[in-house]
Amino acid sequence: MFTTLRLGLAACLTAMLPAMAAAELAKLDSRSGFVTAVAGKTLAIPLYGIRLQVSGDGKIRGKAVGRPVKGDWTWQGGFFCRTLFWGEREFPYNCQRVDLGGDTIRFTSDRGAGRSADFDLR
């Protein structure tokens, strides 16, 4: 009986971990806060081979799955707004909510109403 209870508790705690981690992220509202967070760092999603540098002068450079990534960004109304090319493929202009917590930065498309991607800050 105690083994079953421990397994159930472990399962509940494991299920809560992503929500707990998400709760530690805080919205970045200013361009200066964003630039400070990414300055001199690489934004990475190792599983997909994504490594990006986002510079304070409005440039995005890097690689993803072996293809070059380039783009431009601005900060508008509390959102990171960017154009982006991955190889020859163009991703449409999009303004994204940015959240930061520890060594994780999250971008959520469509001003926070769309899909999210978490990057490691290295």
MONOR-V218823 format. One record per residue. N is the residue number from 1. RES is the residue in three letters. PHI is phi as a letter, one per 40 degrees, with the letter a starting at -180 (none if undefined). D_LAST is the distance of its C-alpha to the last C-alpha in Angstrom with 1 decimal. Layout:
[[N RES PHI D_LAST] [N RES PHI D_LAST]]
This chain:
[[1 MET none 44.8] [2 PHE c 42.2] [3 THR c 40.1] [4 THR c 40.3] [5 LEU c 39.3] [6 ARG c 36.3] [7 LEU c 35.1] [8 GLY c 35.6] [9 LEU c 33.7] [10 ALA c 30.8] [11 ALA c 30.8] [12 CYS c 30.8] [13 LEU c 27.9] [14 THR c 25.8] [15 ALA c 26.7] [16 MET c 25.8] [17 LEU d 22.2] [18 PRO d 20.7] [19 ALA c 22.8] [20 MET c 21.9] [21 ALA c 18.1] [22 ALA c 18.9] [23 ALA c 21.1] [24 GLU c 18.3] [25 LEU c 16.8] [26 ALA b 18.5] [27 LYS c 19.4] [28 LEU c 18.2] [29 ASP b 21.5] [30 SER b 21.0] [31 ARG c 19.7] [32 SER c 18.9] [33 GLY c 16.9] [34 PHE c 14.9] [35 VAL c 14.4] [36 THR c 13.4] [37 ALA c 10.7] [38 VAL b 9.1] [39 ALA d 10.4] [40 GLY g 8.8] [41 LYS b 5.4] [42 THR b 5.1] [43 LEU c 6.5] [44 ALA b 7.3] [45 ILE b 10.4] [46 PRO d 11.1] [47 LEU d 14.7] [48 TYR b 15.5] [49 GLY g 13.8] [50 ILE c 12.1] [51 ARG a 9.6] [52 LEU b 10.2] [53 GLN b 10.2] [54 VAL b 12.2] [55 SER c 14.2] [56 GLY c 16.5] [57 ASP c 19.5] [58 GLY g 19.3] [59 LYS b 17.9] [60 ILE b 15.7] [61 ARG a 15.0] [62 GLY i 13.6] [63 LYS a 14.9] [64 ALA a 15.8] [65 VAL f 18.1] [66 GLY g 18.9] [67 ARG b 20.1] [68 PRO c 19.0] [69 VAL b 17.7] [70 LYS a 18.9] [71 GLY a 20.0] [72 ASP b 20.8] [73 TRP a 20.1] [74 THR b 22.0] [75 TRP b 22.1] [76 GLN b 25.4] [77 GLY f 26.9] [78 GLY g 23.7] [79 PHE b 22.1] [80 PHE c 19.6] [81 CYS b 22.0] [82 ARG a 21.2] [83 THR b 22.9] [84 LEU a 21.2] [85 PHE b 22.3] [86 TRP b 21.2] [87 GLY g 23.4] [88 GLU c 26.8] [89 ARG c 26.2] [90 GLU c 26.0] [91 PHE c 24.6] [92 PRO c 26.7] [93 TYR d 25.8] [94 ASN a 24.3] [95 CYS b 23.5] [96 GLN b 20.9] [97 ARG c 20.3] [98 VAL b 16.8] [99 ASP b 16.0] [100 LEU b 13.3] [101 GLY a 13.1] [102 GLY g 10.9] [103 ASP c 7.3] [104 THR b 9.2] [105 ILE b 10.6] [106 ARG b 13.9] [107 PHE b 16.1] [108 THR b 19.7] [109 SER c 22.1] [110 ASP f 25.6] [111 ARG f 24.9] [112 GLY g 23.7] [113 ALA c 26.6] [114 GLY b 25.1] [115 ARG c 22.5] [116 SER b 19.0] [117 ALA b 15.7] [118 ASP c 12.7] [119 PHE b 9.2] [120 ASP c 6.1] [121 LEU c 3.8] [122 ARG b 0.0]]
